[in-house]
Amino acid sequence: MTKRIAIDPKVRHGKPVVRGTRVPVEVVVGSLAGGMSHEEICREYGIAEADIRACLEYATTVLTQEEVILK
């Protein structure tokens, strides 16, 4: 995952992006949620299928660590 996802304060204000690009993880995940196919995303953003999987893995890791406090 870390080989394909980068977090750099100088790139997109420190948001996680596909390494070597300015494509945010949230855009890739949002595109999938919006119904775009993997092929469309690869073509639209110039990323590889493995980058999409890394974005999903990153999102899963972040969500697994999230703590929800119910009031």
C-alpha positions as CSV (number, residue, x, y, z in Angstrom):
1,M,0.0,0.0,0.0
2,T,2.6,2.6,1.0
3,K,4.5,1.9,-2.3
4,R,1.5,3.2,-4.2
5,I,0.0,5.8,-1.8
6,A,1.9,9.0,-0.8
7,I,1.1,11.7,1.8
8,D,3.2,14.8,1.3
9,P,2.2,18.2,2.7
10,K,3.5,19.8,-0.5
11,V,1.1,17.8,-2.7
12,R,-2.7,18.4,-2.5
13,H,-2.3,19.8,1.0
14,G,-1.1,16.5,2.5
15,K,-4.1,14.5,1.3
16,P,-3.3,10.9,0.4
17,V,-2.7,10.5,-3.4
18,V,-1.6,7.9,-5.8
19,R,2.2,8.0,-5.7
20,G,3.8,10.0,-8.5
21,T,0.5,11.7,-9.3
22,R,-1.8,14.4,-7.9
23,V,-4.8,12.0,-8.0
24,P,-6.3,11.9,-4.5
25,V,-7.4,8.5,-3.0
26,E,-10.8,10.1,-2.2
27,V,-11.3,10.8,-6.0
28,V,-10.6,7.2,-6.9
29,V,-12.9,5.8,-4.2
30,G,-15.6,8.3,-5.1
31,S,-15.3,7.4,-8.8
32,L,-15.9,3.8,-7.9
33,A,-18.8,4.7,-5.7
34,G,-20.2,6.8,-8.6
35,G,-20.2,3.8,-10.8
36,M,-17.1,4.3,-12.9
37,S,-15.4,1.0,-14.0
38,H,-11.8,0.3,-13.1
39,E,-10.9,0.7,-16.8
40,E,-12.6,4.1,-16.9
41,I,-10.8,5.3,-13.8
42,C,-7.4,4.1,-15.2
43,R,-8.0,5.9,-18.5
44,E,-9.4,9.1,-16.9
45,Y,-6.7,9.6,-14.3
46,G,-3.8,7.8,-15.9
47,I,-3.3,5.3,-13.0
48,A,-3.0,1.5,-12.9
49,E,-5.4,-1.1,-11.7
50,A,-3.0,-1.8,-8.8
51,D,-3.3,1.9,-7.8
52,I,-7.1,1.5,-7.5
53,R,-6.6,-1.6,-5.3
54,A,-4.1,0.4,-3.2
55,C,-6.7,3.3,-2.8
56,L,-9.3,0.8,-1.6
57,E,-6.8,-0.8,0.8
58,Y,-5.9,2.6,2.2
59,A,-9.5,3.6,2.7
60,T,-10.2,0.3,4.4
61,T,-7.2,0.8,6.7
62,V,-8.4,4.3,7.7
63,L,-11.9,3.2,8.3
64,T,-10.8,0.3,10.4
65,Q,-8.9,2.6,12.7
66,E,-11.7,5.1,13.0
67,E,-13.4,5.3,16.4
68,V,-17.1,6.1,16.4
69,I,-18.5,7.7,19.6
70,L,-22.2,7.6,19.8
71,K,-23.9,10.2,21.9
